[in-house]
Amino acid sequence: MTDTPDLPDLRTVDAVLFDLDGVLTPTADVHMRAWKEMFDELFAQWDIAPPYTDRDYFEYVDGKKRYDGVASLLRSRDVEVPWGDPSDDSSADTVCGVGNRKNAVFSRILRAEGIAPYPGSVALLDVLAEAGVPTAVVSSSKNAVEVLEAAGLRDRFDVIMDGVVAERDHLASKPAPDVFAEAARMVGVDPAGSVAVEDALSGVQSAVAAGFGIVVGVDRGAGADDLRGAGATVVVDDLAAFVD
C-alpha cells in the first residue's frame, strides 16, 4: 500500500541512491535488536531511566552515524560522557566505547544469523539495472560493505557512501545533507534529477536538504505520516510498489 497511486517512474531518473539498513536489507531489525540489547544492559549498569524503547531508536539513533546516535540517545536522558576515540575498547565509558559495544553485538548477530535482502528491493534493482539507471548506497553504517556482501548485493553498486567514508572525509551525519550530496557527486549526477530512498526520518531529512528531486520514504516502522512530515515525496511499504 502507498500514499499515492501515482508513483514516479524510477527508470527515467538520473540515478537512485539507496539507504541500506531497512531499505535494501532488513538489517534495521538487527540494528534495533543490537541497540536494545546494548542499551538495556547499559541503562541497568548506569541506573538510567526511563528504560530504552523502540521509539528511542527511531527518534535518536536510526539513520545516524553510530557515535552520533549514542550521544543523541544519552543526551535524551541527560547523560553526558566523554566522546573518546573510535579506537576505544568496548568496555570504555565513552561515546565511542558505548558505540563499539553495540557494534560487537551487531556483528555477533549478523555472523550467527546472516541476512537476506528484501525481495521487492532486489526486484527494483533488477528493473533499474535493465534500464541503465545508476545506483548507489548511502549508509551511515560502518558495516555497510559487510552487510552488502552477506546479502549478495555488493556487486550491484559501484559507489558505496558509508560510515567509513563519512568518518574519513569528516562528513556530518544524517540529517545533515553531506552524505547524500557527496554520494551524488561520486555518482556524477545532480540531486535534483535523482531519487533518494530512505526508511529513517533523519535520512529523509538529509536527502531533502541535499536537494533530491524525489525522496522515497519506505515505512518499516518510522510511520508514513512522520516520513511525509520529514519531507518524503512519496511513502511506500515496500519497493515492490515500483515494480508491480
C-alpha angles and dihedrals in degrees: 000000000000135000092241134032090214105075118175118253102248091194089075101053128098095245142337118226116197132201108222114215109067094003107060099011134020090241088121085076090052091047091049091051092047094049092047094048092048097042094044089057094042094048090051092049094046096036092237121170147232098040121255114265138186088254088062088058093055095041103042111014114026114105096002129112109270099253093043088054092051092049092047094050095046090047089056086062093044090250118142123184131166115280093231122181133295087245091062116126114252088247092062116112093228133105089256093045092052090047090051090052089057092048091053090054092047093050091048092053093044093051092047098045108020122209137256123201122243107268092222091054092050090049090054091048088054091052092048093047091052090050092048094241112156116238134194140178120239109188134158089210124104086206094063098111092045091051094046090051092048090050094047092243103108095102092053094075132057092184123052114177102188143153092279092057092042092054093044093050096037094240118170118248123254129301084051111085096235103101096044092044092050092046090054089051090050091051090045099237139121111249089221091068095040140077130236120199118203141160097190126082091224090050093051090049090049093052093046091050090049089058102248112173093219126026114189116203116205109202107219093150108312090098130252094245092050092048090051089046089054089055107270112161092210133002125213134176093223136007089239083084088079092052105041 
